[in-house]
Amino acid sequence: MAAGPVHGSGPGDSPEGPEAEAPERRRKAHGMLKLYYGLSEGEAAGRPAGPDPLDPTDLNGAHFDPEVYLDKLRRECPLAQLMDSETDMVRQIRALDSDMQTLVYENYNKFISATDTIRKMKNDFRKMEDEMDRLATNMAVITDFSARISATLQDRHERITKLAGVHALLRKLQFLFELPSRLTKCVELGAYGQAVRYQGRAQAVLQQYQHLPSFRAIQDDCQVITARLVQQLRQRFREGGSGAPEQAECVELLLALGEPAEELCEEFLAHARGRLEEELRSLEAELGPSPPAPDVLEFTDHGGSGFVGGLCQVAAAYQELFAAQGPAGAEKLAAFARELGGRYFALVERRLAQEQGGGDNSLLVRALDRFHRRLRAPGALLAAAGLAEAATEIVERVARERLGHHLQGLRVAFLGCLTDVRQALAAPRLAGKEGPGLAELLANVASSILSHIKASLAAVHLFTAKEVSFSNKPYFRGEFCSQGVREGLIVGFIRSMCQTAQSFCDSPGEKGGATPPALLLLLSRLCLDYETATISYILTLTDEQFLVQDQSPVTPVSTLCAEARETARRLLTHYVKVQGLVISQMLRKSVETRDWLSTLEPRNVRAVMKRVVEDTTAIDVQVGLLYEEGVRKAQSSDSSKRTFSVYSSSRQQGRYAPSYTPSAPMDTNLLSNIQKLFSERIDVFSPVEFNKVSVLTGIIKISLKTLLECVRLRTFGRFGLQQVQVDCHFLQLYLWRFVADEELVHLLLDEVVASAALRCPDPVPMEPSVVEVICERG
């Protein structure tokens, strides 16, 4: 336990003698150091505050008694503990001495510096005392001289004061007697302000002494001259040839001459209206068909320097001249400014409405910024007129219109991209050359649309730039960013793009009937890419550029992605239907235009079947340019042999067998229908997935289903049945590799042959080996 410094105590607290006074002095020194560093007893001793402060055995207490402490140790502690206590005490004493020395060393420089400072202060104060003594002596001498001079000049001073008073009175009288001539000269020279000041200086004196004949004559002459001065000021004011400052000066002089303020107020506003209406007519002339209207920045500069500047001058002069009119005068000025300001705003809106073309908003934003800045001053002077609020509303309306303009520009750009794609798809067919691939066209369309979106965002971002005066308005910090740019422009365009793409999914014969299938495929992939990445990127870019401070609800990214995915699904489904319809038309015509009863024995595969395979292969290549392969079920080792076995299996023979039995001609349909109950149901128009296998499967299902339905409407001879058998085997040889499950092709083609056999009076199938030879040769 460290023995910290304690407060000093008197001689009675310890044994008498020099040996007891030394520890007491040390405790006093420690106590002063403790007070200097602001330490409490507990902090200095490093112990918790708990022991009794009056305990004489407490080493750190103020009432510590060494004799009592030693007696206690001798009574309570054994010899070993006494030795340990002595060792510990010696260690603590050394530590305290070391701390004391450290404190002295650390503060030595401070002590020396303080001593030097005190010594310098003594020297400086001695010099200052000497200087003060000399100053006091000099002041006493000066006071003595001043008193003697005053006593010497006292009589002369009184005489001079009297003479100065008489002189001043004579000058005033001289001024009064010369006043009519002075006023006449000022009026002749046009110094109306000086004349009014002369009249104001003399009017009170003339009124006071008008009972004297001489002063009465001077007053009468001045009144005549003043009447002529008022007449000339009114004439000058009514002419209105001078500017607003000169007219304000005329009104101020007339008011000083006592003219009625109400009448002057009306005349002042009437003259101001004339000048401001002339500025408005000048602005309206610039909007005419000829000469051509200046650019919008020049127009707003003209209006700001002409009309708005003039209105500020009128308002400032009116408030200075007619401040005594009170609220009624202020309302009159506000109505005046509101009326003319409304006409000015109408002209500005007409000029801004002409800024329709171009996607660059820099000139327009600069013009709006100057327009808004110019109206700050009259808005502050005429708060009741609401000019600043009206100007802000105009800026907000223009911003909304520009958002609509950019949205329309994005729509036009998207339609232009689609037109370019149509031309690129049609040009190779017309020229007989190979055009750009779908992947290249898709990349061009996506990059073009994205560049247009970024350009539009950059253009509308000018409205929120920090250097623009209206960018700190609540509308541009909140609603403009969230509802205007994000929802109105970006989300609106994405939805418009999806709607435009979905419009190509109309029924055949309308718009969708003339749409190239490749365009449908490209749009579906574009919408799918938007769903996977582009929408999230565009909205993130928008949110970063436009820091939204509005809590209005916005469209979630997931909702837009879902709409884009649904659009892609509809387009891809329509693509499948369109391509399936093209192949179906070929198959239907090939079935309906042939006489199946009198056909010859088949020697070749019909050309239409080769065309079907070629078109399906072309579709496979086309879809593969934009979509991934997809997943197929495990295929048999030899699908062509399996296809052949379909027509030569016992199942197929069993299907034909009843027709050879004369006793059961009606059981054939019954047997076929029963067999259909146990076969797997094929959903022809099942949902299409975003991969090549699913797309080709859908097209082939539609085509083969059409072939089946056409076969059911015809009657076949023996050779007609054999021709169908050959055609179906040829299709099976090539179509199985395009679908997700080859069993689907087996079932549909099996059904086609079975339907033809049921509608054949003499169903004799061709030998499988012969069918295979014909198909290989074809």
Number of C-alpha atoms within 10 A of each C-alpha: 11 17 19 22 25 27 20 19 15 8 12 7 15 18 13 10 9 9 10 14 15 11 13 20 14 15 21 17 17 20 20 16 17 19 15 9 9 11 14 16 20 13 13 20 18 13 15 9 12 7 11 10 14 11 15 18 20 17 18 24 20 18 19 20 17 16 13 12 15 13 11 12 16 13 8 11 12 10 11 9 13 15 12 11 14 12 11 14 15 12 13 16 13 12 14 17 12 12 12 15 12 12 12 13 12 11 12 12 11 12 13 10 12 12 12 11 11 11 11 12 12 11 10 11 11 12 11 12 11 10 12 12 10 11 12 11 11 12 11 11 11 11 10 11 11 12 10 10 10 11 9 11 10 11 10 10 12 11 10 12 11 11 12 12 11 12 12 11 12 12 12 14 13 11 16 22 15 12 20 23 15 18 24 18 14 18 20 11 9 14 12 21 16 15 22 20 15 18 24 13 12 16 15 11 14 20 12 10 13 16 10 10 10 11 19 15 13 17 23 14 16 22 14 11 19 20 12 14 24 19 13 16 19 17 12 15 22 15 10 16 12 12 12 19 12 14 24 21 17 23 25 19 21 21 15 14 17 9 14 10 17 12 9 20 18 12 16 22 17 13 18 22 17 12 19 21 15 14 20 20 12 15 22 17 13 17 18 10 8 8 9 9 17 13 15 20 18 12 19 25 16 17 22 19 13 18 23 24 18 20 25 20 17 25 22 15 20 19 17 12 18 18 12 12 15 10 10 10 17 20 15 15 20 19 15 18 23 18 11 17 24 14 14 22 15 14 19 22 15 13 20 20 11 12 15 10 8 9 16 15 19 14 13 20 23 18 20 28 20 18 24 25 17 21 23 18 17 24 20 14 16 23 14 15 22 16 25 20 15 18 24 18 13 20 21 19 13 19 21 17 14 21 22 17 18 26 22 15 19 24 19 12 17 21 15 13 19 18 12 14 22 15 11 16 20 13 15 13 11 8 9 8 9 10 14 13 13 21 16 12 20 20 12 14 22 18 12 14 16 15 12 17 22 13 16 24 22 16 18 26 17 18 26 21 14 10 11 17 18 23 16 14 12 12 18 22 18 19 18 25 26 26 19 21 25 23 19 17 25 24 23 17 21 21 15 17 20 22 14 15 23 21 15 24 23 14 12 14 8 12 12 19 14 11 17 17 22 18 21 25 24 28 24 29 23 23 26 21 17 21 23 14 11 17 21 17 13 19 17 13 13 22 15 10 14 21 13 19 15 17 9 10 9 12 12 11 15 12 11 19 22 14 17 27 22 18 28 28 21 20 26 26 24 23 27 27 21 23 24 22 18 15 24 23 15 17 22 18 13 16 18 13 8 12 14 20 16 12 16 14 14 19 16 16 23 16 11 16 18 16 14 20 18 13 15 21 16 12 20 17 12 19 21 17 17 21 17 12 16 14 13 14 10 9 13 11 8 8 18 17 14 17 25 21 15 20 25 16 14 12 12 16 13 11 17 19 13 17 22 14 11 8 9 10 12 11 13 19 15 11 13 16 12 11 11 12 9 8 10 9 10 12 10 15 13 12 14 19 14 20 17 25 24 22 29 25 25 25 28 26 22 23 24 23 20 21 23 22 13 20 24 17 12 17 18 26 23 22 22 25 31 26 26 25 27 28 25 26 28 25 20 24 20 16 19 21 17 21 24 22 18 21 17 18 24 22 16 20 26 20 18 24 26 23 23 25 29 21 19 21 15 15 21 16 23 19 12 18 11 12 26 18 13 18 19 12 10 13
